[in-house]
């Protein structure tokens, strides 16, 4: 490695030029990366609902209704005018209303009450609209303009609101995060120029990561919103550590280039081990079948890898070009020494370790007993415009969802029996199908082509079910199972069912199966890396158990506060918190092993805490504040909750590393010495 670093430090201007050009190109490419805000698009391609949607798109022009609009206080003729306007919006493939279910030329009083009140109740009209995915951003605002102050909701509306709001909110989070990071760096560094150099190095890596996302073509809204901010937070300590090592080595060399080569050689192992465990934590997400996991995992793992490249290639060149400016802008230390803090921790570390042991199992059990949201129906709360609109519609028409069922074409008698059986389900308010709307006794050739194409294709008959149910929940999932079992009784596996509730059911089925696998891979991989780098059997157990307990503590808060959480956030945060905060435990343990060769264990603990607290707090405070900023400023429920988990999880990890881990190392000192290769611990010799 020394020869490589000598080559790198010999051409600083060339390297800086290459990185500047790469950043400029990436800044342009980053604008071309499209962002997907629909969670259902990330279901596995072999899930039942995904296969059903693919078949429906092949067989019929209309898809699954993804927007509901309630027009208040209208007559039937006025409602029909609104329907006509909605149908003319570009991107709208289908609008379903009362006239598609019953003959509105006859008095409504003699019609089926449930069918009528599914679309028209107390002079309020409810329209189910299907918008093609590629037109959501343009069609939803146009529909909103037609509807005026009337409420609208649905997955298409949620996607449009998410895209419009998230971009501005993430920009605000980024501004506040950068300002806070600069403040932290000013306080924790010894030169006014250091924060600028560190931010430039990180900024280059983030811009290049954003631009290289073009290789994926499209990324999820989670990756787009959290990727850059998390990369900034978790990569900060790499640059800080290199810069501090360079300052230490300069006292031993006259030539700054030689000092930089020495600093790189000395810091490679610790930076790479920290970076590798972080990358592994993110790569573990790639083993999720729910594809937001691989999407976020690849973006973050690539980002951390690029940050490491920046630290080992770009940062040395940048520092060598600006070291004179660093010298000219030095200031006094603004951070206090942590000797008194170290003494307090040393006195209390055993009681802290006992408390840790007591809460470990309850936190584990609580973290696995939470109540979850699996889909997107609760992403926007009641304080948002979309949440208020949803509440207005549900106040009049109740909970509602639309499923589409395809069955093999050709047997109208069986279709009638299936329809009758489905109507026995209390949640089924209405069914629009050939046998229900037209009647099996009317020959198909008597229908106009437009009506016929909505109800039958070359291979399938289409049944549209209007349901009195929420988008998710135990009763919804039970309903999905009942409908599938009913269709199975008549058509075996030859039917296809799709809808928001159906996709959410499959989403629940997928992500819950992912949890154990992802955690096992993340923990196992980190354990193996620590085993290889620390050459110890005891230390990997202590470090992984410490951070895992911090994760359980973080995830137990919703249980004890009786709060529902998004399962996706719950699943993702485990890998993020493990990958991002195990670095703190590694840093403290490495320094303890270093001091333990020269002094007894309690003295080694005190010196370790005194020397690493600033570094740990620098990185930890940034990740904490970035997480809470995302949680407080985002109206997107999933992103906000993920931010809160990151912020609170980092605090939990900091508490465990600074207050508990020293006690665990002290208590396990004998085992560590016996199970660690080349430990060479200092042992006081008694003189006779």
NORQUI-V507714 format. One record per backbone hydrogen bond with DSSP energy under -1.0 kcal/mol. CO is the residue of the C=O (numbers start at 0). NH is the residue of the N-H. Records with the same first field share a line. If there is no record, write none. Layout:
# NORQUI-V507714
CO=NH ; NH
This chain:
# NORQUI-V507714
0=4
1=5
2=6
3=7
4=8
7=10
10=14
11=15
12=16
13=17
14=18
15=19
16=20
17=21
18=22
19=23
20=24
21=25
22=26
23=27
24=28
25=29
28=31
33=218
35=220
37=40
38=41
39=42
41=290
43=46
46=50
47=51
48=52
49=53
50=54
51=55
52=56
53=57
54=58
55=59
65=155
66=128
67=152
68=126
70=124
74=78
75=79
76=80
77=81
78=82
79=83
80=84
81=85
82=86
83=87
85=88
88=91
90=131
93=129
95=127
96=99
97=100 ; 101
102=105
106=109
107=110
111=115
112=116
115=118 ; 119
118=125
120=123
122=73
123=120
124=70
126=68
127=95
128=65 ; 66
129=92 ; 93
131=134
132=135
134=138
135=139
137=141
138=142
139=143
140=144
141=145
142=146
143=147
146=149
150=69
152=67
153=157
154=158
155=159
156=160
157=161
158=162
159=163
160=164
161=165
162=166
164=168
165=169
166=170
167=171
168=172
169=173
170=174
171=175
172=176
173=177
174=178
175=179
176=180
177=181
178=182
179=183
180=184
181=185
182=186
183=187
184=188
189=330
192=196
193=197
194=198
195=199
196=200
197=201
198=202
199=203
200=204
201=205
202=206
203=207
204=208
205=209
206=210
207=211
210=213
211=214
212=215
215=217
216=33
218=35
219=223
220=224
221=225
222=226
225=229
226=230
227=231
228=232
229=233
230=234
234=238
235=239
236=240
237=241
238=242
239=243
240=244
241=245
242=246
243=247
244=248
245=249
248=251
254=258
255=259
256=260
257=261
258=262
259=263
260=264
261=265
262=266
263=267
266=270
267=271
268=272
269=273
270=274
271=275
272=276
273=277
274=278
275=279
276=280
277=281
278=282
279=283
281=284
282=285
283=286
284=287
289=292
290=294
291=295
292=296
293=297
294=298
295=299
296=300
297=301
298=302
299=303
300=304
301=305
302=306
303=307
304=308
305=309
306=310
307=311
308=312
309=314
313=317
314=318
315=319
316=320
318=322
321=325
322=326
323=327
324=328
328=191
337=341
338=342
339=343
340=344
341=345
342=346
343=347
344=348
347=351
348=352
349=353
350=354
351=355
352=356
353=357
354=358
355=359
358=362
359=363
360=364
361=365
362=366
365=368
370=564
372=566
375=378
378=636
380=383
383=387
384=388
385=389
386=390
387=391
388=392
389=393
390=394
391=395
392=396
393=397
400=466
402=464
403=497
404=462
405=495
406=460
410=414
411=415
412=416
413=417
414=418
415=419
416=420
417=421
418=422
421=424
424=427
426=467
429=465
431=463
432=436
433=437 ; 438
438=441
442=445
443=446
447=451
448=452
451=455
454=461
458=408
459=456
460=406
462=404
463=431
464=402
465=428 ; 429
466=400 ; 468
472=476
473=477
474=478
475=479
476=480
477=481
478=482
479=483
480=484
481=485
482=486
483=487
484=488
485=489
486=490
487=491
490=493
495=405
497=403
498=502
499=503
500=504
501=505
502=506
503=507
504=508
505=509
506=510
507=511
509=513
510=514
513=517
514=518
515=519
516=520
517=521
518=522
519=523
520=524
521=525
522=526
523=527
524=528
525=529
526=530
527=531
528=532
529=533
530=534
534=676
537=541
538=542
539=543
540=544
541=545
542=546
543=547
544=548
545=549
546=550
547=551
548=552
549=553
550=554
555=559
556=560
557=562
564=372
565=569
566=570
567=571
568=572
571=575
572=576
573=577
574=578
575=579
576=580
577=581
581=585
582=586
583=587
584=588
585=589
586=590
587=591
588=592
589=593
590=594
591=595
594=597 ; 598
595=681
599=603
600=604
601=605
602=606
603=607
604=608
605=609
606=610
607=611
608=612
611=615
612=616
613=617
614=618
615=619
616=620
617=621
618=622
619=623
620=624
621=625
622=626
623=627
624=628
625=629
626=630
627=631
628=632
629=633
635=639
636=640
637=641
638=642
639=643
640=644
641=645
642=646
643=647
644=648
645=649
646=650
647=651
648=652
649=653
650=654
651=655
652=656
653=657
654=658
655=659 ; 660
659=663
660=664
661=665
662=666
663=667
665=668
667=671
668=672
669=673
670=674
674=536
675=678
